Amino acid sequence: MQLSKILAEIDLEIARLEQARTLLSGDEAPAARKTRKARSTEAAVEAPKRKKKRNLSPEGRKRIAEAVRRRWELQKKAAGK
């Protein structure tokens, strides 16, 4: 389990416990507003985002390989000076 997910679940549990304590103690405190962090952690707990797999075309792969070779050549020339 990821650390951020664990922390988000702990934050949600703390919010639930505070609400239960308020109800049981009989305090007429105004309803607690959700903070940005609470809303974002709820979303993180409910639906983790999955990264879309990115595919490279053979032409794109070739361009990258050529650029890397040129970079290596420049580094070798600079080191030789």
PDB file of N, CA, C and O in Angstrom:
ATOM      1  N   MET A   1       0.843  -1.173   0.000  1.00  0.00           N
ATOM      2  CA  MET A   1       0.000   0.000   0.000  1.00  0.00           C
ATOM      3  C   MET A   1       0.892   1.242   0.000  1.00  0.00           C
ATOM      4  O   MET A   1       1.908   1.279   0.695  1.00  0.00           O
ATOM      5  N   GLN A   2       0.525   2.226  -0.756  1.00  0.00           N
ATOM      6  CA  GLN A   2       1.322   3.435  -0.859  1.00  0.00           C
ATOM      7  C   GLN A   2       1.150   4.289   0.387  1.00  0.00           C
ATOM      8  O   GLN A   2       0.086   4.311   1.006  1.00  0.00           O
ATOM      9  N   LEU A   3       2.214   4.989   0.741  1.00  0.00           N
ATOM     10  CA  LEU A   3       2.206   5.833   1.924  1.00  0.00           C
ATOM     11  C   LEU A   3       1.130   6.910   1.833  1.00  0.00           C
ATOM     12  O   LEU A   3       0.440   7.182   2.815  1.00  0.00           O
ATOM     13  N   SER A   4       0.983   7.521   0.669  1.00  0.00           N
ATOM     14  CA  SER A   4      -0.019   8.579   0.518  1.00  0.00           C
ATOM     15  C   SER A   4      -1.436   8.032   0.710  1.00  0.00           C
ATOM     16  O   SER A   4      -2.302   8.711   1.261  1.00  0.00           O
ATOM     17  N   LYS A   5      -1.660   6.822   0.258  1.00  0.00           N
ATOM     18  CA  LYS A   5      -2.983   6.212   0.412  1.00  0.00           C
ATOM     19  C   LYS A   5      -3.260   5.901   1.885  1.00  0.00           C
ATOM     20  O   LYS A   5      -4.378   6.088   2.364  1.00  0.00           O
ATOM     21  N   ILE A   6      -2.242   5.427   2.595  1.00  0.00           N
ATOM     22  CA  ILE A   6      -2.391   5.134   4.027  1.00  0.00           C
ATOM     23  C   ILE A   6      -2.710   6.422   4.787  1.00  0.00           C
ATOM     24  O   ILE A   6      -3.611   6.455   5.626  1.00  0.00           O
ATOM     25  N   LEU A   7      -1.952   7.488   4.480  1.00  0.00           N
ATOM     26  CA  LEU A   7      -2.188   8.764   5.155  1.00  0.00           C
ATOM     27  C   LEU A   7      -3.584   9.302   4.857  1.00  0.00           C
ATOM     28  O   LEU A   7      -4.235   9.864   5.738  1.00  0.00           O
ATOM     29  N   ALA A   8      -4.036   9.134   3.640  1.00  0.00           N
ATOM     30  CA  ALA A   8      -5.372   9.599   3.270  1.00  0.00           C
ATOM     31  C   ALA A   8      -6.444   8.843   4.055  1.00  0.00           C
ATOM     32  O   ALA A   8      -7.420   9.438   4.512  1.00  0.00           O
ATOM     33  N   GLU A   9      -6.260   7.545   4.206  1.00  0.00           N
ATOM     34  CA  GLU A   9      -7.225   6.754   4.972  1.00  0.00           C
ATOM     35  C   GLU A   9      -7.219   7.143   6.442  1.00  0.00           C
ATOM     36  O   GLU A   9      -8.273   7.174   7.078  1.00  0.00           O
ATOM     37  N   ILE A  10      -6.044   7.440   6.988  1.00  0.00           N
ATOM     38  CA  ILE A  10      -5.953   7.875   8.383  1.00  0.00           C
ATOM     39  C   ILE A  10      -6.678   9.205   8.560  1.00  0.00           C
ATOM     40  O   ILE A  10      -7.414   9.386   9.530  1.00  0.00           O
ATOM     41  N   ASP A  11      -6.471  10.140   7.626  1.00  0.00           N
ATOM     42  CA  ASP A  11      -7.150  11.437   7.700  1.00  0.00           C
ATOM     43  C   ASP A  11      -8.662  11.271   7.664  1.00  0.00           C
ATOM     44  O   ASP A  11      -9.381  11.941   8.405  1.00  0.00           O
ATOM     45  N   LEU A  12      -9.142  10.388   6.812  1.00  0.00           N
ATOM     46  CA  LEU A  12     -10.585  10.157   6.747  1.00  0.00           C
ATOM     47  C   LEU A  12     -11.114   9.565   8.046  1.00  0.00           C
ATOM     48  O   LEU A  12     -12.188   9.948   8.511  1.00  0.00           O
ATOM     49  N   GLU A  13     -10.375   8.643   8.630  1.00  0.00           N
ATOM     50  CA  GLU A  13     -10.797   8.015   9.881  1.00  0.00           C
ATOM     51  C   GLU A  13     -10.817   9.042  11.008  1.00  0.00           C
ATOM     52  O   GLU A  13     -11.725   9.030  11.839  1.00  0.00           O
ATOM     53  N   ILE A  14      -9.828   9.927  11.047  1.00  0.00           N
ATOM     54  CA  ILE A  14      -9.798  10.981  12.070  1.00  0.00           C
ATOM     55  C   ILE A  14     -11.022  11.873  11.929  1.00  0.00           C
ATOM     56  O   ILE A  14     -11.645  12.229  12.930  1.00  0.00           O
ATOM     57  N   ALA A  15     -11.373  12.239  10.704  1.00  0.00           N
ATOM     58  CA  ALA A  15     -12.549  13.084  10.482  1.00  0.00           C
ATOM     59  C   ALA A  15     -13.820  12.381  10.953  1.00  0.00           C
ATOM     60  O   ALA A  15     -14.692  13.008  11.554  1.00  0.00           O
ATOM     61  N   ARG A  16     -13.924  11.090  10.683  1.00  0.00           N
ATOM     62  CA  ARG A  16     -15.109  10.334  11.126  1.00  0.00           C
ATOM     63  C   ARG A  16     -15.185  10.276  12.649  1.00  0.00           C
ATOM     64  O   ARG A  16     -16.256  10.448  13.230  1.00  0.00           O
ATOM     65  N   LEU A  17     -14.034  10.032  13.294  1.00  0.00           N
ATOM     66  CA  LEU A  17     -14.014   9.945  14.749  1.00  0.00           C
ATOM     67  C   LEU A  17     -14.362  11.290  15.398  1.00  0.00           C
ATOM     68  O   LEU A  17     -15.077  11.327  16.399  1.00  0.00           O
ATOM     69  N   GLU A  18     -13.862  12.386  14.836  1.00  0.00           N
ATOM     70  CA  GLU A  18     -14.190  13.707  15.373  1.00  0.00           C
ATOM     71  C   GLU A  18     -15.682  13.984  15.240  1.00  0.00           C
ATOM     72  O   GLU A  18     -16.293  14.558  16.142  1.00  0.00           O
ATOM     73  N   GLN A  19     -16.260  13.584  14.135  1.00  0.00           N
ATOM     74  CA  GLN A  19     -17.699  13.788  13.937  1.00  0.00           C
ATOM     75  C   GLN A  19     -18.489  12.947  14.937  1.00  0.00           C
ATOM     76  O   GLN A  19     -19.466  13.430  15.510  1.00  0.00           O
ATOM     77  N   ALA A  20     -18.084  11.708  15.152  1.00  0.00           N
ATOM     78  CA  ALA A  20     -18.771  10.838  16.105  1.00  0.00           C
ATOM     79  C   ALA A  20     -18.655  11.397  17.517  1.00  0.00           C
ATOM     80  O   ALA A  20     -19.619  11.352  18.281  1.00  0.00           O
ATOM     81  N   ARG A  21     -17.492  11.919  17.869  1.00  0.00           N
ATOM     82  CA  ARG A  21     -17.284  12.495  19.203  1.00  0.00           C
ATOM     83  C   ARG A  21     -18.200  13.693  19.408  1.00  0.00           C
ATOM     84  O   ARG A  21     -18.787  13.853  20.479  1.00  0.00           O
ATOM     85  N   THR A  22     -18.323  14.534  18.390  1.00  0.00           N
ATOM     86  CA  THR A  22     -19.185  15.705  18.479  1.00  0.00           C
ATOM     87  C   THR A  22     -20.641  15.279  18.688  1.00  0.00           C
ATOM     88  O   THR A  22     -21.355  15.865  19.502  1.00  0.00           O
ATOM     89  N   LEU A  23     -21.063  14.276  17.963  1.00  0.00           N
ATOM     90  CA  LEU A  23     -22.443  13.798  18.102  1.00  0.00           C
ATOM     91  C   LEU A  23     -22.698  13.200  19.478  1.00  0.00           C
ATOM     92  O   LEU A  23     -23.752  13.434  20.070  1.00  0.00           O
ATOM     93  N   LEU A  24     -21.739  12.428  19.993  1.00  0.00           N
ATOM     94  CA  LEU A  24     -21.917  11.767  21.279  1.00  0.00           C
ATOM     95  C   LEU A  24     -21.835  12.742  22.446  1.00  0.00           C
ATOM     96  O   LEU A  24     -22.526  12.562  23.448  1.00  0.00           O
ATOM     97  N   SER A  25     -21.014  13.756  22.333  1.00  0.00           N
ATOM     98  CA  SER A  25     -20.857  14.703  23.438  1.00  0.00           C
ATOM     99  C   SER A  25     -22.034  15.667  23.527  1.00  0.00           C
ATOM    100  O   SER A  25     -22.211  16.318  24.556  1.00  0.00           O
ATOM    101  N   GLY A  26     -22.832  15.772  22.490  1.00  0.00           N
ATOM    102  CA  GLY A  26     -24.013  16.621  22.514  1.00  0.00           C
ATOM    103  C   GLY A  26     -23.701  18.067  22.213  1.00  0.00           C
ATOM    104  O   GLY A  26     -24.582  18.921  22.318  1.00  0.00           O
ATOM    105  N   ASP A  27     -22.472  18.364  21.840  1.00  0.00           N
ATOM    106  CA  ASP A  27     -22.119  19.734  21.479  1.00  0.00           C
ATOM    107  C   ASP A  27     -22.828  20.098  20.188  1.00  0.00           C
ATOM    108  O   ASP A  27     -22.882  19.315  19.240  1.00  0.00           O
ATOM    109  N   GLU A  28     -23.360  21.283  20.177  1.00  0.00           N
ATOM    110  CA  GLU A  28     -24.029  21.757  18.976  1.00  0.00           C
ATOM    111  C   GLU A  28     -23.056  22.574  18.146  1.00  0.00           C
ATOM    112  O   GLU A  28     -23.308  23.742  17.850  1.00  0.00           O
ATOM    113  N   ALA A  29     -21.967  21.969  17.779  1.00  0.00           N
ATOM    114  CA  ALA A  29     -20.975  22.658  16.964  1.00  0.00           C
ATOM    115  C   ALA A  29     -21.474  22.679  15.521  1.00  0.00           C
ATOM    116  O   ALA A  29     -22.159  21.756  15.080  1.00  0.00           O
ATOM    117  N   PRO A  30     -21.125  23.737  14.788  1.00  0.00           N
ATOM    118  CA  PRO A  30     -21.528  23.763  13.378  1.00  0.00           C
ATOM    119  C   PRO A  30     -20.890  22.600  12.633  1.00  0.00           C
ATOM    120  O   PRO A  30     -19.833  22.100  13.016  1.00  0.00           O
ATOM    121  N   ALA A  31     -21.546  22.184  11.572  1.00  0.00           N
ATOM    122  CA  ALA A  31     -21.044  21.049  10.789  1.00  0.00           C
ATOM    123  C   ALA A  31     -19.637  21.364  10.287  1.00  0.00           C
ATOM    124  O   ALA A  31     -19.370  22.449   9.768  1.00  0.00           O
ATOM    125  N   ALA A  32     -18.777  20.421  10.450  1.00  0.00           N
ATOM    126  CA  ALA A  32     -17.386  20.616  10.023  1.00  0.00           C
ATOM    127  C   ALA A  32     -17.317  20.672   8.508  1.00  0.00           C
ATOM    128  O   ALA A  32     -17.885  19.835   7.806  1.00  0.00           O
ATOM    129  N   ARG A  33     -16.602  21.684   8.021  1.00  0.00           N
ATOM    130  CA  ARG A  33     -16.434  21.800   6.584  1.00  0.00           C
ATOM    131  C   ARG A  33     -15.257  20.956   6.160  1.00  0.00           C
ATOM    132  O   ARG A  33     -14.262  20.845   6.875  1.00  0.00           O
ATOM    133  N   LYS A  34     -15.378  20.372   5.008  1.00  0.00           N
ATOM    134  CA  LYS A  34     -14.273  19.588   4.477  1.00  0.00           C
ATOM    135  C   LYS A  34     -13.216  20.527   3.923  1.00  0.00           C
ATOM    136  O   LYS A  34     -13.524  21.482   3.209  1.00  0.00           O
ATOM    137  N   THR A  35     -11.984  20.246   4.259  1.00  0.00           N
ATOM    138  CA  THR A  35     -10.894  21.059   3.731  1.00  0.00           C
ATOM    139  C   THR A  35     -10.506  20.532   2.359  1.00  0.00           C
ATOM    140  O   THR A  35     -10.957  19.468   1.933  1.00  0.00           O
ATOM    141  N   ARG A  36      -9.668  21.289   1.681  1.00  0.00           N
ATOM    142  CA  ARG A  36      -9.210  20.826   0.374  1.00  0.00           C
ATOM    143  C   ARG A  36      -8.498  19.499   0.499  1.00  0.00           C
ATOM    144  O   ARG A  36      -8.669  18.604  -0.329  1.00  0.00           O
ATOM    145  N   LYS A  37      -7.695  19.382   1.548  1.00  0.00           N
ATOM    146  CA  LYS A  37      -6.932  18.154   1.730  1.00  0.00           C
ATOM    147  C   LYS A  37      -7.879  16.966   1.929  1.00  0.00           C
ATOM    148  O   LYS A  37      -7.656  15.891   1.372  1.00  0.00           O
ATOM    149  N   ALA A  38      -8.912  17.160   2.707  1.00  0.00           N
ATOM    150  CA  ALA A  38      -9.850  16.067   2.959  1.00  0.00           C
ATOM    151  C   ALA A  38     -10.541  15.644   1.672  1.00  0.00           C
ATOM    152  O   ALA A  38     -10.711  14.451   1.419  1.00  0.00           O
ATOM    153  N   ARG A  39     -10.941  16.616   0.858  1.00  0.00           N
ATOM    154  CA  ARG A  39     -11.601  16.261  -0.393  1.00  0.00           C
ATOM    155  C   ARG A  39     -10.644  15.542  -1.330  1.00  0.00           C
ATOM    156  O   ARG A  39     -11.017  14.568  -1.984  1.00  0.00           O
ATOM    157  N   SER A  40      -9.410  16.026  -1.393  1.00  0.00           N
ATOM    158  CA  SER A  40      -8.459  15.403  -2.309  1.00  0.00           C
ATOM    159  C   SER A  40      -8.072  14.011  -1.824  1.00  0.00           C
ATOM    160  O   SER A  40      -7.850  13.116  -2.639  1.00  0.00           O
ATOM    161  N   THR A  41      -7.988  13.814  -0.506  1.00  0.00           N
ATOM    162  CA  THR A  41      -7.628  12.492  -0.006  1.00  0.00           C
ATOM    163  C   THR A  41      -8.775  11.511  -0.212  1.00  0.00           C
ATOM    164  O   THR A  41      -8.536  10.330  -0.462  1.00  0.00           O
ATOM    165  N   GLU A  42     -10.018  11.981  -0.111  1.00  0.00           N
ATOM    166  CA  GLU A  42     -11.149  11.095  -0.370  1.00  0.00           C
ATOM    167  C   GLU A  42     -11.116  10.609  -1.812  1.00  0.00           C
ATOM    168  O   GLU A  42     -11.339   9.430  -2.085  1.00  0.00           O
ATOM    169  N   ALA A  43     -10.840  11.509  -2.714  1.00  0.00           N
ATOM    170  CA  ALA A  43     -10.782  11.129  -4.120  1.00  0.00           C
ATOM    171  C   ALA A  43      -9.635  10.159  -4.363  1.00  0.00           C
ATOM    172  O   ALA A  43      -9.758   9.235  -5.167  1.00  0.00           O
ATOM    173  N   ALA A  44      -8.526  10.367  -3.673  1.00  0.00           N
ATOM    174  CA  ALA A  44      -7.364   9.489  -3.856  1.00  0.00           C
ATOM    175  C   ALA A  44      -7.662   8.094  -3.329  1.00  0.00           C
ATOM    176  O   ALA A  44      -7.208   7.102  -3.899  1.00  0.00           O
ATOM    177  N   VAL A  45      -8.419   8.013  -2.247  1.00  0.00           N
ATOM    178  CA  VAL A  45      -8.731   6.706  -1.674  1.00  0.00           C
ATOM    179  C   VAL A  45      -9.725   5.960  -2.547  1.00  0.00           C
ATOM    180  O   VAL A  45      -9.603   4.751  -2.744  1.00  0.00           O
ATOM    181  N   GLU A  46     -10.711   6.681  -3.071  1.00  0.00           N
ATOM    182  CA  GLU A  46     -11.776   6.025  -3.821  1.00  0.00           C
ATOM    183  C   GLU A  46     -11.327   5.528  -5.192  1.00  0.00           C
ATOM    184  O   GLU A  46     -11.632   4.396  -5.567  1.00  0.00           O
ATOM    185  N   ALA A  47     -10.615   6.349  -5.934  1.00  0.00           N
ATOM    186  CA  ALA A  47     -10.266   5.973  -7.298  1.00  0.00           C
ATOM    187  C   ALA A  47      -8.811   6.337  -7.606  1.00  0.00           C
ATOM    188  O   ALA A  47      -8.523   7.472  -7.984  1.00  0.00           O
ATOM    189  N   PRO A  48      -7.907   5.389  -7.446  1.00  0.00           N
ATOM    190  CA  PRO A  48      -6.516   5.700  -7.790  1.00  0.00           C
ATOM    191  C   PRO A  48      -6.375   5.895  -9.298  1.00  0.00           C
ATOM    192  O   PRO A  48      -6.984   5.174 -10.088  1.00  0.00           O
ATOM    193  N   LYS A  49      -5.568   6.873  -9.683  1.00  0.00           N
ATOM    194  CA  LYS A  49      -5.389   7.160 -11.104  1.00  0.00           C
ATOM    195  C   LYS A  49      -4.363   6.202 -11.684  1.00  0.00           C
ATOM    196  O   LYS A  49      -3.344   5.905 -11.061  1.00  0.00           O
ATOM    197  N   ARG A  50      -4.644   5.737 -12.859  1.00  0.00           N
ATOM    198  CA  ARG A  50      -3.725   4.852 -13.561  1.00  0.00           C
ATOM    199  C   ARG A  50      -3.149   5.596 -14.750  1.00  0.00           C
ATOM    200  O   ARG A  50      -3.861   6.291 -15.476  1.00  0.00           O
ATOM    201  N   LYS A  51      -1.850   5.438 -14.935  1.00  0.00           N
ATOM    202  CA  LYS A  51      -1.204   6.108 -16.053  1.00  0.00           C
ATOM    203  C   LYS A  51      -1.467   5.342 -17.337  1.00  0.00           C
ATOM    204  O   LYS A  51      -1.452   4.112 -17.368  1.00  0.00           O
ATOM    205  N   LYS A  52      -1.705   6.090 -18.378  1.00  0.00           N
ATOM    206  CA  LYS A  52      -1.941   5.484 -19.676  1.00  0.00           C
ATOM    207  C   LYS A  52      -0.598   5.080 -20.269  1.00  0.00           C
ATOM    208  O   LYS A  52       0.364   5.845 -20.215  1.00  0.00           O
ATOM    209  N   LYS A  53      -0.533   3.905 -20.823  1.00  0.00           N
ATOM    210  CA  LYS A  53       0.695   3.431 -21.443  1.00  0.00           C
ATOM    211  C   LYS A  53       0.921   4.213 -22.736  1.00  0.00           C
ATOM    212  O   LYS A  53       0.017   4.377 -23.555  1.00  0.00           O
ATOM    213  N   ARG A  54       2.147   4.686 -22.891  1.00  0.00           N
ATOM    214  CA  ARG A  54       2.466   5.477 -24.077  1.00  0.00           C
ATOM    215  C   ARG A  54       3.303   4.619 -25.019  1.00  0.00           C
ATOM    216  O   ARG A  54       4.288   4.006 -24.606  1.00  0.00           O
ATOM    217  N   ASN A  55       2.911   4.584 -26.260  1.00  0.00           N
ATOM    218  CA  ASN A  55       3.623   3.805 -27.269  1.00  0.00           C
ATOM    219  C   ASN A  55       4.417   4.728 -28.168  1.00  0.00           C
ATOM    220  O   ASN A  55       3.945   5.799 -28.549  1.00  0.00           O
ATOM    221  N   LEU A  56       5.630   4.305 -28.505  1.00  0.00           N
ATOM    222  CA  LEU A  56       6.491   5.082 -29.381  1.00  0.00           C
ATOM    223  C   LEU A  56       6.528   4.419 -30.743  1.00  0.00           C
ATOM    224  O   LEU A  56       6.632   3.197 -30.853  1.00  0.00           O
ATOM    225  N   SER A  57       6.441   5.228 -31.767  1.00  0.00           N
ATOM    226  CA  SER A  57       6.537   4.679 -33.113  1.00  0.00           C
ATOM    227  C   SER A  57       8.003   4.364 -33.411  1.00  0.00           C
ATOM    228  O   SER A  57       8.894   4.928 -32.775  1.00  0.00           O
ATOM    229  N   PRO A  58       8.260   3.482 -34.357  1.00  0.00           N
ATOM    230  CA  PRO A  58       9.653   3.179 -34.713  1.00  0.00           C
ATOM    231  C   PRO A  58      10.421   4.420 -35.181  1.00  0.00           C
ATOM    232  O   PRO A  58      11.616   4.549 -34.917  1.00  0.00           O
ATOM    233  N   GLU A  59       9.738   5.319 -35.868  1.00  0.00           N
ATOM    234  CA  GLU A  59      10.393   6.556 -36.313  1.00  0.00           C
ATOM    235  C   GLU A  59      10.787   7.420 -35.124  1.00  0.00           C
ATOM    236  O   GLU A  59      11.882   7.981 -35.086  1.00  0.00           O
ATOM    237  N   GLY A  60       9.896   7.522 -34.170  1.00  0.00           N
ATOM    238  CA  GLY A  60      10.183   8.309 -32.971  1.00  0.00           C
ATOM    239  C   GLY A  60      11.336   7.722 -32.180  1.00  0.00           C
ATOM    240  O   GLY A  60      12.191   8.451 -31.677  1.00  0.00           O
ATOM    241  N   ARG A  61      11.356   6.407 -32.072  1.00  0.00           N
ATOM    242  CA  ARG A  61      12.441   5.716 -31.367  1.00  0.00           C
ATOM    243  C   ARG A  61      13.776   5.979 -32.059  1.00  0.00           C
ATOM    244  O   ARG A  61      14.799   6.176 -31.404  1.00  0.00           O
ATOM    245  N   LYS A  62      13.753   5.978 -33.393  1.00  0.00           N
ATOM    246  CA  LYS A  62      14.968   6.215 -34.173  1.00  0.00           C
ATOM    247  C   LYS A  62      15.467   7.652 -33.969  1.00  0.00           C
ATOM    248  O   LYS A  62      16.667   7.875 -33.811  1.00  0.00           O
ATOM    249  N   ARG A  63      14.547   8.622 -33.972  1.00  0.00           N
ATOM    250  CA  ARG A  63      14.933  10.022 -33.752  1.00  0.00           C
ATOM    251  C   ARG A  63      15.583  10.200 -32.385  1.00  0.00           C
ATOM    252  O   ARG A  63      16.586  10.902 -32.253  1.00  0.00           O
ATOM    253  N   ILE A  64      15.009   9.564 -31.373  1.00  0.00           N
ATOM    254  CA  ILE A  64      15.558   9.673 -30.022  1.00  0.00           C
ATOM    255  C   ILE A  64      16.945   9.045 -29.965  1.00  0.00           C
ATOM    256  O   ILE A  64      17.858   9.614 -29.367  1.00  0.00           O
ATOM    257  N   ALA A  65      17.109   7.883 -30.579  1.00  0.00           N
ATOM    258  CA  ALA A  65      18.411   7.206 -30.579  1.00  0.00           C
ATOM    259  C   ALA A  65      19.475   8.073 -31.257  1.00  0.00           C
ATOM    260  O   ALA A  65      20.602   8.165 -30.771  1.00  0.00           O
ATOM    261  N   GLU A  66      19.120   8.706 -32.375  1.00  0.00           N
ATOM    262  CA  GLU A  66      20.071   9.575 -33.077  1.00  0.00           C
ATOM    263  C   GLU A  66      20.440  10.785 -32.225  1.00  0.00           C
ATOM    264  O   GLU A  66      21.603  11.188 -32.192  1.00  0.00           O
ATOM    265  N   ALA A  67      19.475  11.357 -31.549  1.00  0.00           N
ATOM    266  CA  ALA A  67      19.736  12.514 -30.695  1.00  0.00           C
ATOM    267  C   ALA A  67      20.660  12.136 -29.537  1.00  0.00           C
ATOM    268  O   ALA A  67      21.544  12.905 -29.162  1.00  0.00           O
ATOM    269  N   VAL A  68      20.448  10.949 -28.977  1.00  0.00           N
ATOM    270  CA  VAL A  68      21.295  10.492 -27.873  1.00  0.00           C
ATOM    271  C   VAL A  68      22.723  10.266 -28.371  1.00  0.00           C
ATOM    272  O   VAL A  68      23.683  10.619 -27.686  1.00  0.00           O
ATOM    273  N   ARG A  69      22.867   9.680 -29.556  1.00  0.00           N
ATOM    274  CA  ARG A  69      24.210   9.465 -30.116  1.00  0.00           C
ATOM    275  C   ARG A  69      24.928  10.794 -30.330  1.00  0.00           C
ATOM    276  O   ARG A  69      26.109  10.923 -30.010  1.00  0.00           O
ATOM    277  N   ARG A  70      24.204  11.796 -30.879  1.00  0.00           N
ATOM    278  CA  ARG A  70      24.801  13.119 -31.072  1.00  0.00           C
ATOM    279  C   ARG A  70      25.224  13.724 -29.740  1.00  0.00           C
ATOM    280  O   ARG A  70      26.284  14.341 -29.640  1.00  0.00           O
ATOM    281  N   ARG A  71      24.406  13.548 -28.733  1.00  0.00           N
ATOM    282  CA  ARG A  71      24.730  14.076 -27.401  1.00  0.00           C
ATOM    283  C   ARG A  71      25.981  13.407 -26.854  1.00  0.00           C
ATOM    284  O   ARG A  71      26.851  14.076 -26.297  1.00  0.00           O
ATOM    285  N   TRP A  72      26.078  12.084 -27.011  1.00  0.00           N
ATOM    286  CA  TRP A  72      27.266  11.370 -26.537  1.00  0.00           C
ATOM    287  C   TRP A  72      28.522  11.863 -27.260  1.00  0.00           C
ATOM    288  O   TRP A  72      29.579  12.031 -26.651  1.00  0.00           O
ATOM    289  N   GLU A  73      28.386  12.092 -28.574  1.00  0.00           N
ATOM    290  CA  GLU A  73      29.535  12.592 -29.342  1.00  0.00           C
ATOM    291  C   GLU A  73      30.002  13.946 -28.818  1.00  0.00           C
ATOM    292  O   GLU A  73      31.200  14.187 -28.673  1.00  0.00           O
ATOM    293  N   LEU A  74      29.047  14.822 -28.537  1.00  0.00           N
ATOM    294  CA  LEU A  74      29.404  16.148 -28.016  1.00  0.00           C
ATOM    295  C   LEU A  74      30.067  16.037 -26.644  1.00  0.00           C
ATOM    296  O   LEU A  74      31.007  16.773 -26.344  1.00  0.00           O
ATOM    297  N   GLN A  75      29.580  15.122 -25.819  1.00  0.00           N
ATOM    298  CA  GLN A  75      30.167  14.932 -24.493  1.00  0.00           C
ATOM    299  C   GLN A  75      31.599  14.400 -24.605  1.00  0.00           C
ATOM    300  O   GLN A  75      32.486  14.817 -23.861  1.00  0.00           O
ATOM    301  N   LYS A  76      31.810  13.472 -25.546  1.00  0.00           N
ATOM    302  CA  LYS A  76      33.156  12.913 -25.737  1.00  0.00           C
ATOM    303  C   LYS A  76      34.118  13.994 -26.222  1.00  0.00           C
ATOM    304  O   LYS A  76      35.260  14.059 -25.769  1.00  0.00           O
ATOM    305  N   LYS A  77      33.654  14.847 -27.148  1.00  0.00           N
ATOM    306  CA  LYS A  77      34.482  15.929 -27.653  1.00  0.00           C
ATOM    307  C   LYS A  77      34.821  16.905 -26.530  1.00  0.00           C
ATOM    308  O   LYS A  77      35.964  17.346 -26.415  1.00  0.00           O
ATOM    309  N   ALA A  78      33.829  17.245 -25.701  1.00  0.00           N
ATOM    310  CA  ALA A  78      34.043  18.179 -24.609  1.00  0.00           C
ATOM    311  C   ALA A  78      34.997  17.598 -23.567  1.00  0.00           C
ATOM    312  O   ALA A  78      35.787  18.338 -22.981  1.00  0.00           O
ATOM    313  N   ALA A  79      34.937  16.300 -23.327  1.00  0.00           N
ATOM    314  CA  ALA A  79      35.826  15.663 -22.355  1.00  0.00           C
ATOM    315  C   ALA A  79      37.242  15.560 -22.866  1.00  0.00           C
ATOM    316  O   ALA A  79      38.187  15.535 -22.078  1.00  0.00           O
ATOM    317  N   GLY A  80      37.404  15.501 -24.180  1.00  0.00           N
ATOM    318  CA  GLY A  80      38.724  15.361 -24.797  1.00  0.00           C
ATOM    319  C   GLY A  80      39.512  16.667 -24.828  1.00  0.00           C
ATOM    320  O   GLY A  80      40.723  16.644 -25.049  1.00  0.00           O
ATOM    321  N   LYS A  81      38.862  17.785 -24.617  1.00  0.00           N
ATOM    322  CA  LYS A  81      39.526  19.101 -24.692  1.00  0.00           C
ATOM    323  C   LYS A  81      40.477  19.313 -23.561  1.00  0.00           C
ATOM    324  O   LYS A  81      41.113  20.364 -23.478  1.00  0.00           O
TER     325      LYS A  81
END
